[in-house]
């Protein structure tokens, strides 16, 4: 389990201009809380996605929060606090939490279909059990979307795509912010998003319709 | 007497009116040249020649469009395409709604109250 006090964080990666010998600890807890506390829900969701379980997620949020408080003096008021917190969280996670890097096999995602979910609504209307009311097929799918289906689909994404897709799609962060948080080039953000969102739609369809993905074009390798 | 081609052209011009003034002038100038053996394809070719994105070009920019990452010129070009391409408009709208709904639903997933209370207490003790 990670420990905030013993965490070997690469602080330079978080805050390149930090003075390691004299870290100034902000005592302005009120200002910190008013700026950062509104993002606790987002932080917790992100921690859940990263760790995959509630206990580690709580620890990760706490470590992130304390680390952010310690370096609050380096936060520029008026900039995106959520992006700043996510960047700290990602660094702590990579250093202390990630058990082992599961390097994804080099799979080709080139043949992924655009508009997968929309296209399925056109060729296979979801039938609501017991319902006789004809509804627009797109609306029928969108109405079935719930937290569970979204969370499952995101968590089933290959690791290399998961955070990029979640940060852009669910958290509404800018590409540059995602690039900073994950420490990857902005072009990589674009390409991961392009393939990751198409994969996400396949998973959403699988989880919403209860049908398996077509095995032939199942690049995730999780088809049953 | 108005031929059927003329009527088709008028209809296309009317539909194009929602696109922008460039396309309208393009359609009208073509209409003056059209003869009975020319069809609406002439209009479409003219419109294509006028910096309209193809479906492929528009779809290539789907994510950046959805995430407000396009510059204003590129965004305008995507919108121009959507105004003349109903299938793309439907798909882009679906994607936009999908993201909006997912984002909204996920706001219902919140951090445990105990965690929030614990952090608030830590802040106080750190003061």
Interface residues (C-beta under 8 A of the other chain):
Chain A: X27 X29 X32 X33 X37 X40 X41 X43 X44 X45 X48 X54 X58 X61 X62 X65 X66 X69 X114 X115 X117 X118 X121 X138 X142 X145 X146 X147 X150 X151 X168 X169 X170 X171 X172 X174 X175 X190 X193 X194 X197
Chain B: X59 X62 X63 X64 X67 X69 X90 X91 X94 X95 X97 X98 X99 X101 X102 X103 X105 X106 X107 X108 X109 X110 X111 X112 X115 X116 X118 X119 X120 X122 X123 X124 X126 X127
